Amino acid sequence: MTYIPHTETERQQMLSAVGVTTIEDLFEAVPSRHRFPSLDLPDALSEMDVMAELMALAEANDHAQDYAIFRGAGAYHHFVPSAVNHMLLRGEFFTAYTPYQPELSQGTLQAVFEYQSMICALTGMDAANASHYDGATSFAEAVTMAVEVGRQKRKKIIVSPDVNPQFRAVAHTYHQGTGVRFVGDKGRATITDLIDMLDENTAMLAVQYPNFLGQIDDFKELSQKVHDAGALLVFVVNPMALAMFKSPGELGADIVVGEGQPLGIPLSYGGPYLGFFATRTKHVRKIAGRLVGETVDQDGKRAYVMTLRPREQDIRREKATSNICTNQGLMALAAGIYLSLMGKTGLRKAAELCYHKAHYAADQINKLDGYEVELRKPFFNEFVVKCPRPVKAINDSLIEQGIIGGYDLGKDYADFKDHMLVCVTEMNSREEIDALVEGLKEAAQ
């Protein structure tokens, strides 16, 4: 029983305490022929496959219906290894509050430090905070930082219309009455159109990668143009996509924000979620939230410290860059556990599954009469489908078949009436995708 985490001496001490000499003696009451029978077991399965099989058995027992989900638009149905919750719900983490005497909470600080480090590796940035309420809050705080970096002299914020509409709405609300002026996010501006809007009053230009429509734009000239204008370049990203594509750091980003929900946090009526925020070293003193650093103690041993907390509760009010009052520590921990479990290879594998399954779905849907898939730009795991009927009518038909259809883009874009944003992740089997295609075919009639 080599998996028991005790030395041989410790084992002997415990066996002696109960009056036996070997581990086998503990099973003396069980006839020897029944102790370790040879079991005819099937081949090993991945945790995801085992969970799918167990869920199928559970549904057969109680006739419960598990809907196939093909909707993303900012919140995604990804597989969460059970180890995430098992570690997350340990009392040391689950009951811990914001460390107001942080150096006494070395475990919490280390968890935050590891999370920050992995976000930096994923985004290609130098520093990441811990953290914000959600992706929309992170984006709004990016606007605040850009204005601060421009010393309040630059108030023009250029935002691509292909940035998540909810993120844009929150940023507008955040900065009401501050003199900040948003441009670009109305209509259908291209990357070239956004570049043409740059001037000496521009504090930042923001794009999404992949964008809200699931597409990947060409950012080849963007960084140079933005920096030549003296502005900051902000990327809103899907962290899962970064396992496959170039990091925003490689593309010249100054700030990278996004929704961390795909990283081990289940869909849950909109939250609690996680907003991540990463930036370059030269901007860290303007970052909102908290920054944990690594050092050594008086004995030369590794230790962790709360390096920066630039909010009004922790420093003089006139130096505060934000009034945000939480680091969403538990959600950051969940993301950190997920990333460490998946590793570089596992995360890329999950991303590749999303990519290939989405492209299979897009190809099949594009063959249907009355439907047309937007394929002019490369995409990750979401794509736009032009539908023969209103999206609501099609989704109503799909839901009767146990399928949650795509997002109705007509809610946010006038020129996308009767267009659906379909999302496919590693959780969607080929059978589910084929059922979606068949369901769309029936819904078109």
C-alpha positions as CSV (number, residue, x, y, z in Angstrom):
1,M,0.0,0.0,0.0
2,T,2.7,2.5,-1.1
3,Y,0.2,5.3,-1.5
4,I,-0.2,5.7,2.3
5,P,1.8,8.8,3.1
6,H,3.6,7.4,6.1
7,T,7.1,6.1,6.6
8,E,7.7,2.5,7.5
9,T,8.6,3.4,11.1
10,E,5.3,5.3,11.4
11,R,3.3,2.4,10.0
12,Q,4.9,0.0,12.5
13,Q,4.2,2.3,15.4
14,M,0.5,2.5,14.4
15,L,0.2,-1.3,13.9
16,S,1.8,-1.9,17.3
17,A,-0.7,0.4,18.9
18,V,-3.6,-1.7,17.7
19,G,-1.8,-5.0,18.5
20,V,-0.9,-6.4,15.1
21,T,2.4,-6.7,13.2
22,T,1.4,-6.3,9.5
23,I,-1.2,-4.5,7.5
24,E,-2.5,-7.8,6.2
25,D,-3.3,-8.7,9.9
26,L,-5.9,-5.9,9.8
27,F,-7.9,-7.9,7.3
28,E,-7.7,-11.3,9.1
29,A,-11.5,-11.4,9.5
30,V,-11.9,-11.4,5.8
31,P,-11.3,-14.8,4.1
32,S,-8.1,-14.6,2.0
33,R,-9.9,-15.6,-1.2
34,H,-12.1,-12.5,-0.9
35,R,-9.5,-9.9,0.1
36,F,-8.0,-8.8,-3.2
37,P,-10.0,-10.4,-6.0
38,S,-9.1,-10.0,-9.6
39,L,-11.5,-7.4,-11.0
40,D,-12.6,-7.4,-14.6
41,L,-12.6,-3.6,-15.0
42,P,-12.9,-1.6,-18.3
43,D,-10.1,0.5,-19.5
44,A,-9.4,3.7,-17.6
45,L,-11.3,6.9,-18.6
46,S,-10.5,10.5,-18.2
47,E,-12.3,12.3,-15.3
48,M,-14.5,14.2,-17.8
49,D,-15.6,10.9,-19.5
50,V,-16.3,9.3,-16.1
51,M,-18.4,12.3,-15.1
52,A,-20.3,12.1,-18.4
53,E,-21.0,8.4,-17.8
54,L,-22.1,8.9,-14.2
55,M,-24.4,11.8,-15.3
56,A,-26.0,9.6,-17.9
57,L,-26.7,6.9,-15.3
58,A,-28.1,9.6,-13.0
59,E,-30.5,10.9,-15.7
60,A,-31.6,7.3,-16.4
61,N,-32.6,7.0,-12.7
62,D,-34.5,10.1,-12.2
63,H,-35.4,11.2,-15.8
64,A,-33.5,14.5,-15.2
65,Q,-32.7,16.5,-18.4
66,D,-29.2,17.8,-18.9
67,Y,-29.3,20.5,-21.6
68,A,-26.6,20.7,-24.2
69,I,-25.3,24.3,-24.0
70,F,-24.3,26.2,-27.1
71,R,-24.3,29.7,-25.7
72,G,-21.3,31.6,-24.6
73,A,-21.1,35.4,-25.2
74,G,-18.8,35.9,-22.2
75,A,-19.8,33.0,-19.9
76,Y,-18.6,29.5,-20.9
77,H,-19.5,25.9,-20.1
78,H,-16.1,24.3,-19.5
79,F,-15.1,21.2,-17.6
80,V,-14.1,21.8,-14.0
81,P,-12.0,19.0,-12.4
82,S,-13.4,17.9,-9.1
83,A,-10.1,18.6,-7.4
84,V,-10.8,22.3,-7.8
85,N,-13.8,22.2,-5.4
86,H,-12.1,19.8,-3.1
87,M,-9.2,22.2,-2.6
88,L,-11.3,25.4,-2.8
89,L,-13.6,24.2,0.0
90,R,-10.9,23.5,2.5
91,G,-11.6,25.5,5.7
92,E,-8.3,27.3,5.6
93,F,-9.3,28.9,2.2
94,F,-13.1,28.8,2.3
95,T,-13.5,30.8,5.5
96,A,-10.6,33.2,5.1
97,Y,-11.4,36.8,4.6
98,T,-9.3,39.6,3.1
99,P,-6.0,39.5,4.9
100,Y,-5.8,42.8,6.8
101,Q,-2.7,41.6,8.5
102,P,-1.5,39.9,5.3
103,E,1.9,38.6,6.4
104,L,0.2,36.4,9.0
105,S,-1.6,34.7,6.2
106,Q,1.2,33.1,4.2
107,G,-0.9,30.4,2.7
108,T,-3.4,33.0,1.3
109,L,-0.6,35.2,0.0
110,Q,1.2,32.3,-1.7
111,A,-2.1,31.2,-3.4
112,V,-2.6,34.8,-4.7
113,F,1.1,35.0,-5.8
114,E,0.8,31.7,-7.7
115,Y,-2.5,32.9,-9.4
116,Q,-0.8,36.2,-10.4
117,S,2.2,34.4,-11.8
118,M,0.0,32.1,-14.0
119,I,-2.1,35.0,-15.3
120,C,1.1,36.8,-16.2
121,A,2.4,33.7,-18.1
122,L,-1.0,33.4,-19.9
123,T,-1.3,37.1,-20.9
124,G,2.4,37.9,-21.5
125,M,2.3,40.7,-19.0
126,D,4.7,41.6,-16.2
127,A,2.3,41.9,-13.3
128,A,-1.3,40.9,-12.5
129,N,-3.5,41.9,-9.5
130,A,-5.9,39.8,-7.4
131,S,-8.4,40.8,-8.6
132,H,-11.8,42.2,-9.6
133,Y,-15.5,41.3,-9.4
134,D,-15.8,40.2,-13.0
135,G,-14.5,41.0,-16.5
136,A,-16.6,44.0,-16.9
137,T,-15.3,45.6,-13.7
138,S,-11.7,44.9,-14.8
139,F,-12.4,46.6,-18.1
140,A,-13.8,49.7,-16.4
141,E,-10.8,49.8,-14.1
142,A,-8.6,49.7,-17.3
143,V,-10.2,52.9,-18.4
144,T,-9.5,54.4,-15.0
145,M,-5.8,53.4,-15.2
146,A,-5.5,54.8,-18.7
147,V,-6.8,58.2,-17.6
148,E,-4.5,58.1,-14.6
149,V,-1.4,57.3,-16.7
150,G,-2.4,60.2,-19.0
151,R,-2.4,62.4,-15.8
152,Q,-6.1,63.3,-16.4
153,K,-5.2,65.3,-19.5
154,R,-6.4,62.6,-21.9
155,K,-10.1,61.8,-21.7
156,K,-10.8,60.1,-25.0
157,I,-11.3,56.3,-24.8
158,I,-11.6,54.4,-28.1
159,V,-13.4,51.1,-27.8
160,S,-14.1,48.6,-30.5
161,P,-17.8,47.8,-31.0
162,D,-16.7,44.2,-30.9
163,V,-15.9,44.4,-27.2
164,N,-18.5,42.6,-25.1
165,P,-21.5,45.0,-24.9
166,Q,-21.9,44.4,-21.2
167,F,-18.3,45.4,-20.6
168,R,-18.8,48.6,-22.5
169,A,-22.0,49.4,-20.6
170,V,-20.3,48.9,-17.2
171,A,-17.4,51.2,-18.3
172,H,-19.9,53.9,-19.4
173,T,-21.6,53.7,-16.0
174,Y,-18.3,53.7,-14.1
175,H,-17.2,56.9,-15.7
176,Q,-20.4,59.0,-15.8
177,G,-19.6,62.6,-14.8
178,T,-15.8,62.1,-15.0
179,G,-15.4,63.8,-18.3
180,V,-14.3,60.6,-20.0
181,R,-15.5,60.4,-23.6
182,F,-16.1,57.0,-25.3
183,V,-15.9,56.8,-29.1
184,G,-15.9,54.0,-31.6
185,D,-18.2,51.6,-29.9
186,K,-21.3,52.6,-31.8
187,G,-21.9,51.2,-35.2
188,R,-19.5,48.8,-37.0
189,A,-16.0,50.3,-36.8
190,T,-13.1,48.2,-38.1
191,I,-9.6,48.1,-36.7
192,T,-8.6,50.6,-39.4
193,D,-11.4,52.9,-38.4
194,L,-10.3,52.8,-34.8
195,I,-6.7,53.6,-35.7
196,D,-8.0,56.6,-37.6
197,M,-9.7,57.9,-34.4
198,L,-6.4,58.2,-32.6
199,D,-5.2,61.7,-31.6
200,E,-3.4,63.6,-28.9
201,N,-6.4,63.4,-26.6
202,T,-6.6,59.6,-26.7
203,A,-5.9,57.8,-23.4
204,M,-6.5,54.2,-24.6
205,L,-7.7,52.1,-27.4
206,A,-9.5,48.8,-26.5
207,V,-10.1,45.7,-28.6
208,Q,-11.2,42.2,-27.8
209,Y,-9.3,39.0,-28.6
210,P,-11.1,36.9,-29.8
211,N,-13.8,39.6,-30.3
212,F,-17.4,39.3,-29.0
213,L,-18.3,37.7,-32.4
214,G,-15.7,35.0,-31.8
215,Q,-13.4,36.3,-34.5
216,I,-9.7,37.0,-34.4
217,D,-8.8,40.4,-35.9
218,D,-5.5,41.4,-37.5
219,F,-3.6,43.5,-34.9
220,K,-0.4,43.7,-36.9
221,E,-0.1,47.5,-37.0
222,L,-2.3,48.3,-34.0
223,S,0.3,48.5,-31.3
224,Q,2.7,50.8,-33.1
225,K,-0.1,53.2,-34.1
226,V,-1.5,53.4,-30.6
227,H,1.8,53.9,-28.9
228,D,2.9,56.5,-31.5
229,A,-0.2,58.4,-30.4
230,G,0.9,58.2,-26.8
231,A,-2.1,56.1,-25.8
232,L,-2.4,52.7,-24.0
233,L,-3.5,49.5,-25.9
234,V,-6.0,47.4,-23.9
235,F,-6.9,43.8,-24.8
236,V,-10.0,42.1,-23.5
237,V,-9.4,38.4,-23.8
238,N,-10.8,35.0,-23.4
239,P,-8.1,33.3,-21.2
240,M,-8.9,29.8,-22.7
241,A,-8.0,31.1,-26.2
242,L,-4.6,32.3,-25.0
243,A,-3.5,28.7,-24.6
244,M,-3.5,28.4,-28.5
245,F,-2.9,31.9,-29.8
246,K,-0.2,34.6,-29.3
247,S,-0.4,36.3,-26.0
248,P,-1.5,40.0,-25.8
249,G,2.0,40.8,-24.5
250,E,3.4,39.6,-27.8
251,L,0.9,41.8,-29.7
252,G,2.1,44.9,-27.8
253,A,-0.7,45.3,-25.1
254,D,-0.2,47.6,-22.2
255,I,-3.2,46.2,-20.2
256,V,-4.9,42.9,-20.5
257,V,-8.3,42.3,-18.8
258,G,-11.0,39.6,-19.0
259,E,-13.4,37.3,-17.4
260,G,-11.7,34.5,-15.5
261,Q,-14.8,32.3,-15.3
262,P,-13.6,29.8,-17.9
263,L,-10.7,29.0,-15.6
264,G,-12.4,26.5,-13.2
265,I,-15.4,28.5,-12.2
266,P,-18.8,27.0,-13.1
267,L,-21.7,28.9,-14.7
268,S,-23.8,30.1,-11.8
269,Y,-26.5,32.7,-12.7
270,G,-23.8,35.3,-13.5
271,G,-21.5,34.9,-10.5
272,P,-19.5,35.0,-8.4
273,Y,-17.0,35.3,-11.2
274,L,-13.5,36.7,-11.5
275,G,-12.1,39.7,-13.3
276,F,-8.4,39.4,-14.0
277,F,-6.2,42.4,-14.7
278,A,-2.6,42.4,-15.9
279,T,-0.2,45.1,-17.0
280,R,3.4,46.2,-17.6
281,T,5.8,46.9,-14.8
282,K,5.8,50.6,-15.4
283,H,2.1,50.9,-14.6
284,V,1.8,48.7,-11.5
285,R,1.5,51.7,-9.1
286,K,-1.7,52.7,-11.0
287,I,-3.2,49.2,-10.7
288,A,-6.4,48.6,-8.7
289,G,-6.8,45.7,-6.3
290,R,-3.8,43.9,-4.7
291,L,-0.4,42.8,-5.7
292,V,1.5,40.1,-3.7
293,G,5.2,39.8,-4.0
294,E,7.8,37.2,-3.0
295,T,10.7,37.9,-0.7
296,V,12.7,36.2,2.1
297,D,12.2,36.5,5.9
298,Q,14.8,37.3,8.5
299,D,16.0,33.6,8.4
300,G,16.5,33.7,4.6
301,K,13.4,31.5,3.9
302,R,11.0,32.3,1.1
303,A,8.0,34.5,2.2
304,Y,5.2,36.5,0.7
305,V,4.2,40.1,1.3
306,M,1.4,42.3,0.3
307,T,3.3,44.6,-2.0
308,L,0.7,47.1,-3.3
309,R,-2.8,48.0,-2.2
310,P,-3.6,51.2,-4.0
311,R,-7.1,51.9,-2.8
312,E,-8.5,54.6,-0.5
313,Q,-8.8,52.3,2.5
314,D,-5.1,51.4,2.5
315,I,-3.4,54.6,1.4
316,R,-4.0,58.4,1.5
317,R,-7.3,59.1,-0.4
318,E,-5.6,61.5,-2.9
319,K,-3.3,58.7,-4.0
320,A,-5.9,56.0,-4.4
321,T,-6.6,54.8,-7.9
322,S,-9.7,52.8,-7.0
323,N,-12.3,52.2,-4.3
324,I,-12.7,48.5,-5.2
325,C,-12.9,46.6,-1.9
326,T,-12.3,43.0,-2.6
327,N,-9.8,40.7,-4.3
328,Q,-12.3,37.9,-5.1
329,G,-9.8,35.7,-3.4
330,L,-11.8,32.5,-3.5
331,M,-12.4,32.8,-7.2
332,A,-8.8,33.7,-7.9
333,L,-7.8,30.6,-5.9
334,A,-10.2,28.5,-8.1
335,A,-8.5,29.8,-11.2
336,G,-5.1,29.2,-9.7
337,I,-6.0,25.6,-8.8
338,Y,-7.5,25.0,-12.3
339,L,-4.5,26.4,-14.1
340,S,-2.0,24.4,-12.0
341,L,-4.0,21.2,-12.5
342,M,-4.3,21.7,-16.3
343,G,-0.8,22.9,-16.8
344,K,0.4,24.2,-20.1
345,T,-0.3,21.0,-22.0
346,G,-3.8,20.4,-20.5
347,L,-5.0,23.9,-21.1
348,R,-3.8,23.9,-24.7
349,K,-5.6,20.5,-25.2
350,A,-8.8,21.9,-23.8
351,A,-8.5,25.0,-26.1
352,E,-7.8,22.8,-29.1
353,L,-10.9,20.7,-28.4
354,C,-13.0,23.9,-28.3
355,Y,-11.4,25.1,-31.6
356,H,-11.9,21.9,-33.6
357,K,-15.4,21.1,-32.3
358,A,-16.5,24.6,-33.1
359,H,-15.1,24.4,-36.6
360,Y,-16.9,21.0,-37.1
361,A,-20.2,22.6,-35.9
362,A,-19.7,25.6,-38.1
363,D,-19.1,23.5,-41.2
364,Q,-22.2,21.4,-40.5
365,I,-24.4,24.3,-39.9
366,N,-23.2,26.1,-43.0
367,K,-24.5,23.2,-45.1
368,L,-28.1,23.7,-43.9
369,D,-30.6,25.4,-46.1
370,G,-31.4,28.9,-44.9
371,Y,-28.4,29.2,-42.6
372,E,-25.1,31.0,-43.3
373,V,-22.0,31.0,-41.1
374,E,-19.7,34.0,-41.1
375,L,-16.3,32.5,-42.2
376,R,-14.4,35.5,-43.5
377,K,-12.3,35.8,-40.4
378,P,-10.6,33.0,-38.3
379,F,-12.4,32.2,-35.1
380,F,-11.8,30.3,-31.9
381,N,-14.9,28.6,-30.3
382,E,-17.7,31.0,-31.2
383,F,-19.1,32.0,-34.6
384,V,-21.9,34.0,-36.1
385,V,-24.8,32.2,-37.9
386,K,-27.4,34.0,-40.0
387,C,-30.7,32.4,-39.4
388,P,-33.8,32.0,-41.6
389,R,-36.1,33.0,-38.7
390,P,-35.9,35.2,-35.6
391,V,-33.3,33.8,-33.2
392,K,-35.9,33.6,-30.4
393,A,-38.2,31.4,-32.4
394,I,-35.3,29.0,-33.2
395,N,-34.1,28.9,-29.6
396,D,-37.6,28.2,-28.5
397,S,-37.7,25.2,-30.8
398,L,-34.2,24.0,-29.7
399,I,-35.1,24.2,-26.0
400,E,-37.9,21.7,-26.5
401,Q,-35.2,19.3,-27.7
402,G,-33.0,19.8,-24.6
403,I,-30.6,22.3,-26.4
404,I,-29.7,25.8,-25.3
405,G,-29.1,27.6,-28.5
406,G,-26.9,30.6,-29.4
407,Y,-27.0,34.2,-28.2
408,D,-29.3,36.6,-30.1
409,L,-26.9,39.2,-31.5
410,G,-29.8,41.4,-32.5
411,K,-30.1,42.5,-28.9
412,D,-26.8,44.4,-29.2
413,Y,-26.2,45.0,-32.9
414,A,-28.9,46.5,-35.2
415,D,-27.2,45.0,-38.3
416,F,-27.2,41.5,-36.8
417,K,-31.0,41.0,-36.7
418,D,-31.7,37.2,-37.0
419,H,-28.1,36.4,-36.3
420,M,-27.0,33.9,-33.6
421,L,-23.7,33.6,-31.8
422,V,-23.0,29.9,-31.4
423,C,-20.4,28.7,-28.8
424,V,-18.9,25.2,-28.7
425,T,-16.6,24.0,-25.9
426,E,-14.8,20.7,-25.0
427,M,-18.1,19.8,-23.1
428,N,-20.0,19.4,-26.3
429,S,-19.8,15.9,-27.7
430,R,-20.1,15.1,-31.4
431,E,-23.6,13.7,-30.7
432,E,-24.7,17.0,-29.2
433,I,-23.3,19.0,-32.1
434,D,-25.1,16.7,-34.6
435,A,-28.3,17.1,-32.5
436,L,-27.9,20.9,-32.7
437,V,-27.5,20.7,-36.5
438,E,-30.6,18.6,-36.7
439,G,-32.5,20.9,-34.4
440,L,-31.6,23.9,-36.4
441,K,-32.8,22.2,-39.5
442,E,-36.2,21.4,-38.0
443,A,-36.4,25.0,-36.5
444,A,-36.0,26.5,-39.9
445,Q,-39.2,24.9,-41.3
